[in-house]
Amino acid sequence: MSTSIAHPSKRPTIQVYISGNRQFHTFVVHKDVLVRSSPKWRNTLATRPDAKDIIIENVDPTIFNIYVQWIYSRNDEITTLRTDSAACLTDAYLLGVKLGDKGFQKFASNKLLDFFTTHRIVPGVRFVNIFYELSKPGSAERLAVLDLWVESRHDAGKKIKSCVEDVHREFRADFVKALSVQTEGPVKDQPWVSQPDIFHMDALKAKEDVKAI
C-alpha cells in the first residue's frame, strides 16, 4: 500500500482509501478541496465532520490520482492523463459521475471527444451507451457523440446493422432524426437496412471491424 500526500498543511485533511484494479492506495486530501469539488463530497463530509478516512471501492488508483491533481489545479493539461487511451479517458469520465463532480466529468468528456475527433475514430457502442445512460436528452455530450457518428461518412450499408442494434434506443432515435436532416427527406427506422443507398458513415465498418472502446 502506498500513500500520496496532496499539498500538506495545517488545513484539515482526510485519508481516501482507493481500492480497485487489484491495487490499494491511500490519498491524503484537504477536506475543503473536496467540499468545493462536488455536492456529493460536501454532503458526505457534512454528515461525517470528524471523519479521518473514507473508502472508495472499484476505482483505479491511477484514475483517482488524476482526479486529485485536477481538483487542486483545475488544469486541463494534466500530464499523467493518458490522452491516447479511450479506456483511461472513459474511466475518468465514470469517476466524475461516481463522485458527482460535474466539472471533472466535463473535463474527461471533452478529452474523450477530442480523442475520437483527433484519431478519426467513431465512438464505439460502449462509449455511446455510457453517454446516453448518464446524460440528459439534448446534452452537449449526446450531441457531440451524435455529430461524430453522422458527420463521419462512408458507405456502410447493411454492415452497420449489427453495431447499431446494440446501442441505446434513444441514440437510435436521435440518429434517425439526424440522418433525415442530412438526407433532406424522411428516413425510415433502421435506414441502414431499408435505405442503404442513402446511409453513409465515414470510417465506420462492420461491428467486428469498428474501433470501439
N, C-alpha and C positions, 0 to 999 in steps of 0.2 A: 504494500500500500504506500502511496506517495501523497504528499501534501503540497498544494500550491497556496502561497500567501499573496493575496492581491492588495497592494498598497497598505501595508500595516501602519497603524497609528492608534491613537487613544480612542478613536470612534468605535462604538460597539460593533462587534463582528459576530458572524455565525459560521459554524462549520457545516458545509454542504457535502454530504456523502453521496457520491455518484456511483451507481452500480449498473454496469451494462457492458456488453461485448466482451464478457469474461474478464473484465477489469474492475478494479475498485480504487477510487481516487477521492481524496478529500480536498475541498477548496475552502479557503478561509476568505469570506467576502464581507464587506461592510453592509450592515443592515440597511442603512439609509440609501445605499446604491440600489439594493434590491427593491426597496419600497418605491423608489422613483421609477423603476423599470416596468412594473405592471400592477394592475389592481389585484391580481391573484397573489403576488408576493405580499402586497400591502395587507390584504385580508389575512393571509396565513400568519404573518408576523404580528399582526394586531391581536390575533387570538392566542398567540404564544409569545407575549412580550419578553419573557425571561428565558426563552429557548436558547440553548447554546449550540444546538445542532439540528439538522434536518436531513432526511434521507430521500433521495430521488432515484427510483429504480428504472431499469430498462432504458437508460440513456448512455450513449457512448461518451466516456470522459473526454475524448478528443473534441467532440462537438460542444460539450459543455464548456471546455476551455475557451473555445472560440466565442461562446456566449459571454463568458466573464470578461474577455478582452473587449467585446463590443459594448457592454453596459458601462464600462469605465471610460472608454474612449469615444464611443459613438462614431468610430472611424469605419467607413465603408470599404476601406482598402486593407483589411486585416491580412497580414502576410501568411498566417498559419492556415487560412481558409483555402481549401483546395478548390479553386475555381475551375479546375479541369475535370472535376468529378461530379457528375449529376447526382450520384448516390449521396455524397457528402453534403451537397447543397440541399438535397431533399431532406436529409436528416436534420439539418439546421432549421429548415422551414417547419418541420414537425415539432422540433423542440420549442420553437416560438409559440406554436399552437398549444403545446402541452403546458407551457409556463404562463400562457395568457399575455405574452409580451408582443403586442401588435407591431411595435417598432422593429424588433428583431425579426419577426415574421415577414414584414415587408422588405427588410434588408435582404433576407435569404431568398425571397421570391424574385426580387429584382435580379439578384446574381444568377439565379437559376434560369430565368428567362433570357438573360444576356448570354448564358452558356449555350442555350439552344439556338439563339439567333446567330451568334458568332460561328458556331460549328455547323450551321445549316442542318440541324437535326430536328426532325419533327418530334415533339414530346410523345413519349410512349404512353400506353394505356394506364400504367400505374400512376404516372405523374398527372395525367388528365383527371383520373378518378380522385386523387388526393385533393387537387384544387377545387373540384366540383363538390366534394363532400364537405370541405372545410371553409368554403367561401360562399357568399350570398349571390343570388341572381343579379347580374349587371355589374358585379365587382370587377375591379381592374384586373385581378388575377384571371378570372374567367374570360374576359375579353382578350387578354393577351394570349392565352392558350388557343382560343378560337382563331385569332388572327394568324398564329403560326401555322395552324392546320390549313386554313383557307388560302392564305397568301403564298404558301409553298405549293407550287403546282407541277404536276406531271401526270400523264395518263396512267391511272392505276386500275381503272375499270373494276371488274368483279373481284380482283385480287384483294382489294381493301376490305371486303365484306367481313372476313374472319377477324380482322382487327377492330373494326368499328362496332361490331356486335357486342364486344366485351366492355365498352366504355359506358360511363354514367348516362342514364336515359335523358337527363336534361341537356347534357352535352350533345347528344344525337339530335335533339330537337333544335338546339341553337345552331348546330352545324347545318342542318337542312335549311333553316331560315337564312343563314349566311350565304349558302350556295345559291339560294333563289335570287339574292341581290347580285351576286357575281354573274349569274347567267341571264339576268334581266328577264325573268319569267318564272312561272310556278315550277316548283321542284317537288316531285312526289317523294313520299317517305322512302328511305333507303335508295337514294338516287344512284349509289354506286352499283346497284343491281338493276334497277328499272331503266336508268338512263346513263349507261356507261359512256355514251358518246359525249356527254357534257360534263362528266365527272373527271376533274383533273387535280392532281396534287403533286407538287414538286418534291423530289427526294423521298417519296413515300412508296413503299413496296408491299409485297405480301407480308403477312404478320411475322412469318419466320425470318424475314429479312430486315424488318424495321428495327432501327436502333432505339430500343426502349430502355427506360431506367428501371 
